[in-house]
Amino acid sequence: MEAFLASVQKNIKSEGEEVESAILPLLKLIALALPGLILAHPKVQLVPKATFKLLSKLVFALFLPCLIFTQLGPSISLENIVRWWFIPVNVIISTAIGCILGCLVAFICRPPREFVRFTIIMTAFGNTGNIPLAVVASVCHSSDAPFGPECYGNGIAYVSFSQWVSVILVYTLVYHMMKPPLEQYEIVDEEIEIELVPADLSKPLLVEAELPGIEEKETEHSKTPFIPSLCNSVSGISQTNFPDLEAIEEGREEGGESSSKSIRCLAEPRVARKIRVVAEQTPIHHILQPPTVASFLAIVIGVIPALRHMVYGAHAPLEVITDSLGTMADATVPSVMLILGGMLGEGPNESKLGIRTTIGIIVARLLVLPVIGIGVVYLADKWNFLIAGDRLYQFVLLLQYTTPSAILLGVIASLRGYAVKEASALLFWQHVCAVLSLSIYIIVYFKLLFSYI
């Protein structure tokens, strides 16, 4: 009997330690975000919104690239790239599953027709950057890091290795899915003249938190819906006017060059025309942002031994520069959490999405998707797709299913002039609810990783 009681007491103590190890890092992050929430609150406003925007620019252009460069570079190698192949694949899998869940949410909750694509996007694309970086950094900075002494460097490297996939997906697939719907356009007269209804593009702090200065990156195609821009490049056809087919036929008889171009545009196969327009209007240059560039530089330097020994290591010739970058990188997590607190301090915007759809997206993204993620990671481990025995690797994979929607989606919404207020409100409520859902699932993950997996 005494042995049984001792065993029960030991199990209770062990479970208590697991819960403590899972909760304390999140409490640290909440403590870091709380000052930002207080300072940015409209009733307090000790720090103006412009200050948070400047801080977000520093994080985006300096702190985060420094963190990625100093932590990913020493850990990367050709062998590790081969071993880590499932990290970017897992991002694609989680996004695909999220799209399916988003379709189910749209089918069940019946959002307004103009927000169906928005519902799918916000369910599918999670935050694979700032929040996982903050969680991993907080977990690994504990006095008794549960994932070993090299937890911090490896964890940041794992998270950083997945970011380039997310950025490419956002600026290709999401960018075109977030095109302004035709509902934002109205017919002016009998000739098919389409005019854009001005969108309220007031930019909340969340828009600046992930990609500062987004208003400077707008292009002529940003806020143009797909269909009115199909023949935009043809002379005599504007973004707001479709050609008169009878006039085109008359022009063809007269042999006009402009009319022949219009006919070729209209006669072009629909699929080929769409592919051409998508290729022309995809903002590839947006992919080359400072964090993405830092990731590519770290990978290139890390896989070339000669460069790696010059930049990284205790006696590297460029050690002084790398150490300086590492010092600036230490400011990333506190700054990110202050900005997140400031975003939450602004409160939610008005939204036409509807309460039922908002709740459906939150439930699908924060409660249902993590459960599916556990199954995906479990099967991947059973099929030997993962690094055997690396619990931190599995923890990062699980986090990719657990985070709220990417703040970058709010940026794309602003860039495209589509569902800006809805994105702001939904991101606010998701991040509020994520405090509870992350706590629950991190406890579950620790229990699984240290007991069963």
N, C-alpha and C positions, 0 to 999 in steps of 0.2 A: 504493500500500500504506500509506504514511504517513497519507494522508487517511482511509483506511478505519479504521486503528487510532485515529486522532484522533476519528472519528465514534463508534466503539465506546466509547472512553473517556468521551466526552461523554454518551452515552446511559446508561452505568453511573453516572456522577456524578449525572445527572438523576434516575434511578430511586432512587439512594441518598437524595437530597434529599427525594423524595416520601415514601419510607418514613420518614425522620426526621420530616418534618412531620406524618405520620399517627400515629406512635408516641409522640412526645414529649408531646402533650397528654394521652394516656391514662396515661402514666407519671406525669405531674403529679397526675392524679386518684387514682391508686393511692397515691402518696406522701401525699396528703391523707387518704385513708381508713385508711392504716396506723396512725397514732396512735390513731384511734378503736378499731380492732381490738385493739390492745395494751391500751389503757386499760380496755376492757370485757370482756376475756377473763376467764373464771371463775377462772383460776389467778392472775391479777394483781389485778383489781378495784381499780385505783387510783382509778377514778371509778365511783361507784355507778350502777346502772341508772336511778335516779330523776333523776340529772343529765342523762342523755341524753334522758329524757322531757321535761324542762323545756326542753332545747335544741330538741327537735322542735316543742314548742309555740311557741317563739319563731320558728322557721323558718316554721311553718304560718300563724301569726297576724300576723307582722310582717315578717320578712326577705323571704320570697317575694312577698307582696303589694307590698312596696316595689319589688322588682326588676321585677315585671310593670308596675306603674304608671309607673315612671320610664323604662322602655325601650320599652314598647309605645305609650304615648301620643304621644311625639314622632314615631314612625314611621307611625302610623295616619292614614288619611284616607279619604274616600269612594272616591277613586280607587284607593287601595291595597287597600281591602276588596274591590273588584271584581277587582283584579289577583291577590289572594291567595286567591281562592275555592277553589282546588284543595287548599289546606292542610287545611281541615276535611273536605273530600270524601275526601282521601287517608286520613284517620283512619278513616272509615267503610269505605273499600275494604279497608284493611289488616285491619280487624276482621272483615269478611265473609270474606276469604281465610283469616284465622286460624281462624274457625269451621269452615270446610271442612276445614282441616288437622286441627283438633281432633277432628272426626268421624272422620277417617281414623285418627288415633292411637287413638281409642276402639275402632274396629273392628278394628285390627290388634293392639293391646296388650291388649285385653279387661280393663280395670280392673274392680274390684268395682262392682256395679250402682249403688250409691249414689253413686259418684264419676264416673259418665259425664258428667253436666252439668259437674261440676267440671273434668274433663279438657278439655272443649271451651272453657270460660271461660278457663282458665289458658293455653291455647294462643292464644286469639284476642286478648286484651286486653293490649297492651304498655304500657310506661311512656312516656308522651308528655310528662311534666313534668320531674321532677328530673334524671334521667339525661341526656336531651337538652340541658337547660339547662346542666348541668355540662360536657358534652362540647363544646358550642358555645362556652361561656365560656372553656374551656381552649384550644381551637383558636384563638380570636380574640385571646387574650391573648399569643400568641407574638410574639416580636420581629419576625418577618417573617410577619405574618398572611397566609395564602395567599388569603383571600377579600377582601382590600382593607382600607382604613383604616376603613370603616364596618361592618366585620364584626360587632363585638360588639353594637352597638345593633340592627342588622337581624336578626342571628341570634336574639337574645333575643325580639325582636318576632315573628318567624316561629313560634318554639316556643310563645310565650304565646298566640298567636292560635288555636292548635289545642287548648288545654287545656279550653276550655268545652265543646267537643264531647265530649271524653272523659269529663268529669264527668257530663254529661247521660246518656251511654250507661251509665255505671257505675250511677248511681242510678235508672235506669229498667229497662233490659234486664237488667243483671247482678244487680241487687238481687232481681229476681223469679226469675232462673235459679238463684240461690244459696239459694232457699228450702229449709228443712230437708226432706229426703225422708221419705216415710212409713215408711222402714225405721227411723227414729229413734223411731217410735211403736209401742206394743204394745197389743194388745186385752186388756182386763182381764176382761170377763165376756161373757155371751151378748149382752147389749145392747151395741150397738156403742159402747163407751166407749174413747176413745183417750187415752193418757197419754204425755206427752213424756218420753223418756229423757233425764235431765240430761246436758248436754254439758260436757266439760272446757273451760272458757273461760279458762284461764290465758293471759294475753295477753303474747306475746313482744314485744320491742322493735319489731319490724317493724310491729306493729299500731299502735303509737303514732307511728311515723315519718312516716306520711302524714296521719293524721287524729287528733290527740291528743284525749283525753277521750271516746273513742267510747262508753265505758260509760254516759255521761250522755245519749247520743243514742238509746238503745234505746227502742222503742215497744212497745205491747202486741202488735203484729203481727210484730215483728222475727223471733222464733224460732218462729212458728206456720207450719206447712206450709199450702200453698194449699188443699187439699181440706177439712181440718177447719174452716177459717175462712170457708167459703162462706156459711153462714147465721148467722154470728156475731152480726149485728146484730139478729136476730129474738128477741123476748122469749121466754125459756124455753129457748133453745138455747145452750149454752155452747160454748167452744172445744174442750171435751173430751168432748162428748156429741152424738151425732147423734139426731135426733128419732125416736120410735117412730111409724111410719106408721099403725098401727092406732089408737093413741091420738089421732093427729091427725084421723083420720076420725071418731072418736067426738066429739072436740071440735068438729068442723065441724057435726055434727048438733045439738050443744048451742048452737051459735052463738057460741062463744068468740072474742073478738077476737084473742087470742094465736095460736090455732090457725089462724085465717084468714090471719094474717101468715105463719105457717109454711108453709101450703099455697101461698101466693103465691111464697114463696121457692123452694120445691121445684118449683113449676110454671113458674118463670121459665126461659126458654130458656137452655140451657147456655152458649152463646157470650156472650149478653147478661150473664149472671150473672158470668162470668169477667171480662169487660171492666169491669163495675161494681166488682168486688172489687179488681181490679188498680189501677183509678183511685183507689179509696179508700185503698189501702195503700201506694201509691208515695210515698216520703218526699221530696216536692218541696222541702221546706224544707232538706234536706241539700245541695241543689245550690248554695244561696246561701252558700258558704264564702268566707273572706277572699280566697283567690287568684282565685276566680271573680268576686267583687264587684270586685276590683281590675281585672280584665280588662274588665268592663263599664264601669267608670268611665273607664278609659283610652280605651276606644273612643268613649264618648260625648263626652269632653272633646276627643279628637283630631279628631273629625269636625266639631266646631263651632269655626270659626276664632276667634271672640271669646274663648271659654274657653281654647282652645289657647294663644293669645298671652298670656293671663293666667298660665297655669300653667307652660308650657314655654318655654325659650329663654334666651338670655344676659341679656336685660334685662326678663324677665317680672316683674310685680309680686310674684308668689308664688315667685320664684326661690329665696329662702332656704329655704322649706319643701321645694321639690323637691330642692334640693341635700342637705338633711338626710336626706330619704328615700333619696336615692341613696347616701349614706354607709352607711346601715343595709343597703341592698341589697347592698353589697359583701361582706357576711358570709354571703350565701346559699349560695354554692357551697362554701366551706370547711365550713360547718355541715352541709350536706347530706352531704358526703363523710364527715365525722366520724360522723354518725348511721349511715350505711351501714356504715362500719367497725365501729361498735358492734354493729350487727345481725349482721354476719358473725362477730364475736367471740363471740356467744352460742352459735354452733354450731347444727346442724340439730336439729329436734325429731324424735321418733318419728313414723313415717307408716305408714298402712295402705294407701297408694296402690299400692305395689309398685314394685320397681326397674325393671321393664320399662316400665311406664307413665311413670314419672319420666323415664327416658332418652328415651322417645318424645316427651314434651312438650318437653324441652330441645332435642332435635334439630330438631323441627318449628319451634319458636319462634326458636331462635338460628341455625340453619344453613339450613333450607329456606326459611322465610319471607323472609329477606333476598334470596335469589336471585330469588324471585318479585317482590319489591319493585323490584329493578333493572329487570326487564322492564316493570313497570307505569309507572315513572318514565320509562323510555326511550320507551314508546308515548305517554305523555302529552306528552312533549317533541316527538315527531314530529307529533302532532296539534295542536300549538300551544296546549296547555292551560296551559303554564307560562310564566313570565317569561323571555323570550328572553335568553340570555347570563348569567343570574343563577345562578352555580354554587352559591352559598350556599343559595339557595332549594331547589335540587335536593338538596343535601347534607342539609338538614333533612328533606325528604320521605323520603329514603333511611333516615335515622335512625329514622323511625317504624316501619320494618319490622325494625329490628335490635336493639332493646332487649329486656331480659327482661320478664317479666310485671309488670304494675303492682303496686306495693306496696299500692295502694288495694284490691286484691282481697283481701289479707289482712285489711284493715279490715272489708270487707263480710262475709267469712267469720266474723269475730268477732261482728259485729252480728247476723248470722243464726243463729249457733250451729251452723255447718255447715262441716266439714272445716278446723277452725282449725289443728290440728297439721299436717295435710297441706299447707295453704297455707304455713305457716311453713317447713317442710322444703323444699318445692319452690322457694320464693322464695330460700332460702339457696343451694341448689345451682345455680339459674339464675344468680344474681349471681356466684357463683364461676366458672362456666363462661363468663359474659359477658365476663370479663376477656380471655380468649383470643379469643372470637368477635368481640368489638368491635374488637380489635386487627387481626384478619385483614380484616374487612369495611371498616374505615376505610381501610386501605391500598388495598383494591380500589376503594373509592369515589373516593379521591384519584386513583388511576390512571385511572379512567374519566372523571372530571370534567375532569381537566387534560390528558387525551390524546385522548379520543374524543368525549365529549358536547359 
